[in-house]
Structures are given as C-alpha cells and as structure tokens.
Amino acid sequence: MTFKARVEHLRFGILLPPSLRWGMEADEEGRLLVQHDESLVRVPGLESPLNFFRMLVRPVPHGRAAEHLILSAHDTINPYSSEQRLVSLIPLLAEIARNASITFFLSNRTGWAEVVPGPAAPSIAIAVAAVKACYGWDESDPIVVMAGRLGYAVRDPSNDGTWQAEGLGNPNAIRRRISS
C-alpha cells in the first residue's frame, strides 16, 4: 500500500546544552552579548548539540496531519550513539516537541536512513526523506527509511508536491542489499 502526503517545513535549527557558548559574541571587554537566534534552542540536560527539523506531513487526499521533530544523531562524534541513549533524551525534549513525534537519525547514507525509535509510520518515513532531500542534498529516488523491523521506500514529490512511501518486504534482505 502506498501512503501519499505533502510536507510542510516548519522550523529547523540546533538544540544546544545550556552551558555551550555557541553563536555567542563578546564585546570589547570580553562580556558575552546575548544573541536571540530562533534557530538555536537551549535544552536543559542535553550534553551535545543536535540539529533538528520540525515537519508537518499532510496525507493526500485527506487524513489527519502529523507533526514530526526529526533530530540528527548520526555524527561520529555524537555521545548519543546508542538507541537507548537517544530514547533517554525524549523526556528532555517533551517541551520542545509538544505534540510532535520525536524521531532520531541513527544512521544516514546516500539513499538510506535508519531512525529510532521504531517502528515508524509512513508519515515519519516521508518526513525523514524530506529532510534528507531538502537539507542533506540527497537526490536518491527512492530514499529508504528503516525503523526497527519496518522499512519504507520514499519517492520524491510529484509535480503537485506529493511524496509517496511504500512499505518494503523483508528488512534484513534490504539491509544486506544496501550494505553490500
């Protein structure tokens, strides 16, 4: 079954630990100047910066829209290297997420992404593929998004801006095919 939706990009930026002095400037005497950059969001309890993308996915032709907060956690220097560590961040992000579902990129290669927590709904797969295509310059068609034991092949939007996600068969076979 193919799931079709349009994507609205709501916001993107960087989540920062409160102590990190990123994006700050100092005056001539070394005093920090406060910068009010909406793309930088301080999160108490966070240890390391995370890029975030807030997306709204609207099913076509009708259905309930779903808001997603996609967090990029695939850097090799990221301390959140395990699914368990990533899932432990969800309570810290509750205020920022509000009614959006939280999804983390765990692995990210051209044409392929693995996200947690799983299993993912097709709307999450479309949101992740839109992030990869729009912010990561990934021109693959399809982009495969794996979450737990579920996988989706997400196709670029058609002329009317509609993305398509189709459920995939055996995820282990897909992983073997992609890794070879």
N, C-alpha and C positions, 0 to 999 in steps of 0.2 A: 504494500500500500504506500502511496506517495503522499507526503504531507507538504502542502504549499503554504507559503507565508511571505509577507512583506516585512522588512526590517527597518526600524527607526533607530538611529544612533542618538542616544540621549545625552551621554556625557562620557568623557574619558579623562584619565589623569593618573596620578601616582598617590598611593596610600603610603604615609610615612610614619615611622615611630616618632613619638613626641620629642625625643631628645635629638633627633637628627636635624642638623642645620642646613638643610637642602633648600636652595632657592632663596637664601637669605643674603642680604648685603649689609655691609658695615659702613658707618660714617667715618670721617677722617680720624676720629679718636678711637675707633675700634668697637664702638657700640653697635649692636645689631639693630638694623632697621627692619620693621615688620613689613612683610610682603603679603598681600592678600590675593594670592593666586588661586582661583577656584579649582584649578587642576591639581593642586596639592592639598591632600586631606590628611590631617593628623589622626592617628588611631592609637589610643592608649593600649599598651600591652603588645603592640606589634614590634618585632625585632629587626625587621628588614623591610625596605621599600618593596611594594608590589604595584605593577601597572594594573589599572582597572579600566573596564569598558562596560558602560551601562547601556543595554539594548532593550528595545521593545519589539516583540515578534507578534505580528497580527496574522492569524490564519486566514487563508483565502479559500473560498469566497466569504465565509463567515466563521465565527467562533470567538472564543474568549482570548484576548491578548494576554501574553505572558511577558513579564519583565525579568531580565536576567542581568546579574552582576558577574561579569567574566573577569577573573584575576589571572594574570600571567605569572606562573610559578615555575617556569621551565628553565630559568637561568642556572648555569652550573654553579654559580656562587651563592645561590639561594639556600638559606638554612632550612627552609621548609621542603626538604627533599623527599619526604615520605607522605603517603596518603594520610596516615594517622596524624602527622603534624599539621597538614593542611586542614583537615576536618576540625582539629582543635582550635583553629582560628575563627570558625563560624560564629561562636558567641561574641568575639571581639568585633565582628563586622555587622552584627544584627542591626545596630542603629543606622549604619550607612546603607545597608541592604534594604531596610524597611520591608516592602512586600516583594522584593525581587528574590528569585532563587540565586544561590551562590554556586558558582562553578569555577574550578581551578584548572588551568592548563598544566598538566603534569609533564607531558612530552609534546614536542612540536617540531615537525619536519615539513618540508615542502609536500603539500598534498595530503598531509596526515596530522592528526592531533589526538592525544589521549587526555581525557579530562576526568576529574573526580569532583564530588562523589558521583558514583554511578548507581543505578542505571540512569541514563539520560533520556529525556523526552526528545522527540524530533525537533521541538522548538529550540531546545538548548543546542542541538547539533547545528541548526541554522544560525543561531547567534554566534557560536564559535567560528563557523565557517566565514561568516560576515566579518568578524574581527580579523581573521587570517587574511582574507581577501582585501579588505579595506585598509587595515593598519599594518599588515605584515607583507604586503605585496605578493601574496601567494595567488598565482594565476591558474592553479591546477583546476581541472574540471573532470571528475568531481574532487572535492576535498572530503576525505574520510575522517569521521569523528568517532572515536571509540570511547565508551564509558562503561566500565565494568564488563559485562558479557554482551552488551549491545553495541552495535555499530551502525552508522548511517553514512551513506554516500550523498553529499550535498552538492547540488548543481548550482552554478552561477545563476543570477537572476535573469529572467527573460526580459524582453523589451518593456514589459509593464512593471518590472521591478520585483517579480515574484521568484523567490528561492524555492527549491524543491529538495526534500530529504526523503530518501528511500532506505528502509531497513535492509541490512545486509544479512547474509546467511551466517555460517559458522565463523565466529570472530577469531578463533585460533588459526584457521586457514588464512584469514585476512592478515593477521599479524605475521604469519610465516611468509606470505607472499610479499608484504611490504618490507620486511627486514632482509629479504634476500636480494 
